[in-house]
Amino acid sequence: MVKTEYLEKAQVLIEALPYIQRFNRKIIVVKYGGSAMVDENLKRQVIQDVVLLKLVGFKPIIVHGGGKEISRWVGKVGMEPRFVNGLRVTDKDTMEVAEMVLGKVNKELVTLVESLGVKAVGISGKDGALLNVEKKYSNGEDIGYVGNVTSVNPKIIEDLLEKDFLPIICPIGLDKNFDTYNINADDAACAIAKAVHAEKLAFLTDIEGVYLDPNDPSTLLSKLFVKEAKELIDNGNVGGGMIPKLQNCIDAILVTLYFFFVRYPRSLARVSGLQEI
């Protein structure tokens, strides 16, 4: 007699078949950051979901941050992290720490993916001239070595995907003088998704979404038009790390890139199309 648990698993796979067929060989860019990078259980769940997407036919690309880990290491060496409009102020010393920490995080993710039986390669935006940047200002204020992506050379990503590797990218880029810049991971993910013509762009986050009033959970918005989103940014109703997320959502819509937010412990595999919500 067949066990009920096996029948249930078989049913899930049967229901997922139309989605597997629809998205077979399609590219999905996953921006990974926030608390899901700090909590080891959440980290493993995220990577398991990405590996599942790979195994059922997606071509996932991970673009990761590491802001909380960078802040921790900046504090360890006696520096005080400072943010302007949700963006880290990055002097030369902070840039060195950020690159070191992001490299460490990158290889930890590669190791985790490899342990689950999928081939992965970790790179930064420096490799293959992937991410080219110019100095970024925040409302006219100099925030140091923070870069704005000017162009993406996706050749190295395309080569890795063709060879069946899962690319894992940390958001470091070079300007025309070959100076190193930190890039907001949301910005990097959006630019990469557009350059590789991704089918989907997923932002992993540890918050519910956009609130009209951040102190009132009942003001969570279930629907937001581009015009309204721009007004929220211009009027200062949203702040911190939500600003680049919202701006990149606007950019994604303008190039008809499908994007969505995933707040863990919800399943990335579930909301990316493998199962109906």
QUIDA-V327246 format. One record per backbone hydrogen bond with DSSP energy under -1.0 kcal/mol. CO is the residue of the C=O (numbers start at 1). NH is the residue of the N-H. E is the energy in kcal/mol with one decimal. If there is no record, write none. Layout:
BEGIN
co=CO nh=NH e=E
co=CO nh=NH e=E
END
This chain:
BEGIN
co=3 nh=7 e=-1.7
co=4 nh=8 e=-2.4
co=5 nh=9 e=-2.0
co=6 nh=10 e=-2.4
co=7 nh=11 e=-2.1
co=8 nh=12 e=-2.0
co=9 nh=13 e=-2.0
co=10 nh=14 e=-2.3
co=11 nh=15 e=-2.5
co=12 nh=16 e=-1.7
co=16 nh=20 e=-2.4
co=17 nh=21 e=-2.6
co=18 nh=22 e=-2.1
co=19 nh=23 e=-2.5
co=23 nh=26 e=-2.3
co=26 nh=59 e=-2.8
co=27 nh=199 e=-2.7
co=27 nh=200 e=-1.4
co=28 nh=61 e=-2.2
co=29 nh=202 e=-3.1
co=30 nh=63 e=-2.8
co=31 nh=204 e=-2.6
co=32 nh=65 e=-2.3
co=34 nh=37 e=-1.8
co=35 nh=39 e=-2.4
co=39 nh=43 e=-2.7
co=40 nh=44 e=-2.1
co=41 nh=45 e=-2.0
co=42 nh=46 e=-2.8
co=43 nh=47 e=-2.4
co=44 nh=48 e=-2.5
co=45 nh=49 e=-2.1
co=46 nh=50 e=-2.3
co=47 nh=51 e=-2.7
co=48 nh=52 e=-2.3
co=49 nh=53 e=-2.2
co=50 nh=54 e=-2.0
co=51 nh=55 e=-2.5
co=52 nh=56 e=-1.7
co=53 nh=58 e=-2.3
co=54 nh=57 e=-1.2
co=57 nh=25 e=-3.2
co=59 nh=28 e=-1.3
co=61 nh=30 e=-3.4
co=62 nh=169 e=-3.2
co=63 nh=32 e=-2.5
co=66 nh=70 e=-2.7
co=67 nh=71 e=-2.6
co=68 nh=72 e=-1.9
co=69 nh=73 e=-2.1
co=70 nh=74 e=-2.8
co=71 nh=75 e=-2.2
co=72 nh=76 e=-1.7
co=73 nh=77 e=-1.7
co=74 nh=79 e=-2.6
co=75 nh=78 e=-1.5
co=82 nh=89 e=-3.2
co=84 nh=87 e=-1.9
co=87 nh=84 e=-2.9
co=90 nh=145 e=-3.9
co=91 nh=95 e=-2.4
co=92 nh=96 e=-1.9
co=93 nh=97 e=-1.9
co=94 nh=98 e=-2.9
co=95 nh=99 e=-2.5
co=96 nh=100 e=-2.0
co=97 nh=101 e=-2.8
co=98 nh=102 e=-2.8
co=99 nh=103 e=-2.0
co=100 nh=104 e=-1.9
co=101 nh=105 e=-2.7
co=102 nh=106 e=-2.5
co=103 nh=107 e=-2.0
co=104 nh=108 e=-1.7
co=105 nh=109 e=-2.1
co=106 nh=110 e=-2.0
co=107 nh=111 e=-2.3
co=108 nh=112 e=-2.0
co=109 nh=113 e=-2.5
co=110 nh=114 e=-2.7
co=111 nh=115 e=-2.0
co=113 nh=116 e=-1.2
co=113 nh=118 e=-1.5
co=114 nh=117 e=-1.8
co=119 nh=166 e=-2.1
co=121 nh=168 e=-2.4
co=123 nh=170 e=-2.2
co=124 nh=127 e=-1.1
co=125 nh=131 e=-2.8
co=126 nh=129 e=-1.8
co=127 nh=130 e=-1.2
co=130 nh=153 e=-2.2
co=131 nh=174 e=-1.7
co=132 nh=150 e=-3.1
co=132 nh=151 e=-1.5
co=134 nh=148 e=-3.2
co=138 nh=141 e=-1.8
co=141 nh=138 e=-2.4
co=143 nh=90 e=-2.7
co=144 nh=146 e=-2.1
co=145 nh=182 e=-2.8
co=146 nh=136 e=-2.8
co=148 nh=134 e=-1.9
co=151 nh=132 e=-2.5
co=154 nh=158 e=-2.8
co=155 nh=159 e=-2.5
co=156 nh=160 e=-1.9
co=157 nh=161 e=-2.7
co=158 nh=162 e=-2.3
co=159 nh=163 e=-1.5
co=160 nh=165 e=-2.9
co=161 nh=164 e=-1.6
co=166 nh=121 e=-1.7
co=167 nh=62 e=-2.4
co=168 nh=123 e=-2.7
co=169 nh=64 e=-2.2
co=170 nh=125 e=-1.2
co=170 nh=172 e=-2.1
co=171 nh=183 e=-2.3
co=173 nh=181 e=-2.6
co=174 nh=133 e=-2.4
co=175 nh=178 e=-2.1
co=179 nh=175 e=-1.7
co=181 nh=173 e=-2.4
co=182 nh=147 e=-3.2
co=184 nh=188 e=-2.4
co=185 nh=189 e=-2.5
co=186 nh=190 e=-2.2
co=187 nh=191 e=-2.4
co=188 nh=192 e=-2.5
co=189 nh=193 e=-2.5
co=190 nh=194 e=-2.0
co=191 nh=195 e=-2.0
co=192 nh=196 e=-2.3
co=193 nh=198 e=-2.7
co=200 nh=29 e=-2.5
co=201 nh=260 e=-1.9
co=202 nh=31 e=-3.3
co=203 nh=262 e=-2.6
co=210 nh=221 e=-2.8
co=213 nh=216 e=-2.5
co=216 nh=219 e=-2.2
co=217 nh=220 e=-1.3
co=219 nh=212 e=-1.5
co=225 nh=229 e=-2.6
co=226 nh=230 e=-2.5
co=227 nh=231 e=-1.9
co=228 nh=232 e=-2.3
co=229 nh=233 e=-1.8
co=230 nh=234 e=-2.8
co=231 nh=235 e=-2.7
co=232 nh=237 e=-1.8
co=232 nh=238 e=-1.1
co=239 nh=242 e=-1.5
co=240 nh=243 e=-1.3
co=241 nh=245 e=-1.1
co=242 nh=246 e=-2.8
co=243 nh=247 e=-2.5
co=244 nh=248 e=-2.2
co=245 nh=249 e=-1.8
co=246 nh=250 e=-2.0
co=247 nh=251 e=-2.2
co=248 nh=252 e=-2.5
co=249 nh=253 e=-2.1
co=250 nh=254 e=-1.9
co=252 nh=257 e=-3.2
co=253 nh=256 e=-1.8
co=258 nh=201 e=-2.0
co=260 nh=203 e=-2.6
co=262 nh=205 e=-2.5
co=263 nh=266 e=-1.7
co=267 nh=271 e=-2.0
co=268 nh=272 e=-1.5
co=269 nh=274 e=-1.6
co=270 nh=275 e=-1.0
END
